[in-house]
Amino acid sequence: MNNLERHKNDLEKLIKTGSELFHAMHYECDPEDYENLVRKKLKDKTSEFLDNLPNFSEKYETWYSEAKALIRQLLPDRLDDFAGHYEKPRGRKEIDYESYRISDYLMDLNITRRSYEVVVGPDAAIPRFRQQLAIVKAIRDRFESSLFDIKQIVQADLFDSELEAAMALVKHGFFRAGGAIAGVVMEKHIAEVCRNHGIRIKKRNLVIADFNDALKNANVIDLPQWRSNQYLGDLRNLCDHNKEKEPSEDEVTDLINGVMKLTKTLF
């Protein structure tokens, strides 16, 4: 099975499990009403359907971790949105329908008034999970879209493998070698970004700085991103060209982590 087929299979499993979890969530929040709703459609098969629904709290964490990993690789611009439906908002001072999250649902959190009237409860997490599932389904839409570049998936897998190899070298003390590999990945990726945006550079023997300057001049990246790329390029040069100073473990680790983030966020 090639990488593309594996991604598609993983995606279909996530969507299937997510749909089952969505039904389970509804059933857990309002068993009677949801059973009546299902009975109208499935009639005598209702009990079998409900009995086979997963326990949301038991299955969700695994689903969330797997979905998050796939989104990070294939739809990184939606990663923060996806995680935001699960994680508690920073600085949350009160819990209401707007600020209730899936993490609250997993704790079976109910907010009540002094009269014990429920102000907000687990059902407030249903729209949150609906949005998470929609984001996962958006990956499938992207697969089917003519705008989706299959080369991007394959290249992302190759880069991940190379960066994992670089990190393994660092762990065994081969700092310069690990940094050199990460530098090659960065140069390949940033060159590909230039091609994606139709940027042509009239110069031979191009280096990272050339691609980085071209992206800034074309307004593809802002000044902070340009500076970050410049720093990573300096670390790459330290590993590849500067024989007078040995790169440290921290410097090479910064390079690898920086390149990893770059390949997931700049296209």
Buried (B, 14 or more C-beta within 10 A) or exposed (E): EEBEEEBBEBBEEBBEBBEBBBBBBBBBBBEEEBBEBBBEEEEEEBEEBBEEBBEBBEBBEEBBEBBBEBBBBBBBEBBEBBBBBBEBEEEEEEBEEEBBBBBBBBEEBBBEEEEEEEBBBBBBBBEBBEBBBBBBBBBBEBBEEEEBBEEBBBBBBEBBEBBEBBBEBBEEEBBBBBBBBBBBBBBBBBBBBBEEEEBEEEEEEBEBBBBBBBBBEEEBBEEEBBEBBBEBBBBBBBBBEEEEEEBEEEBBBBBBBBBBEBBBEBB
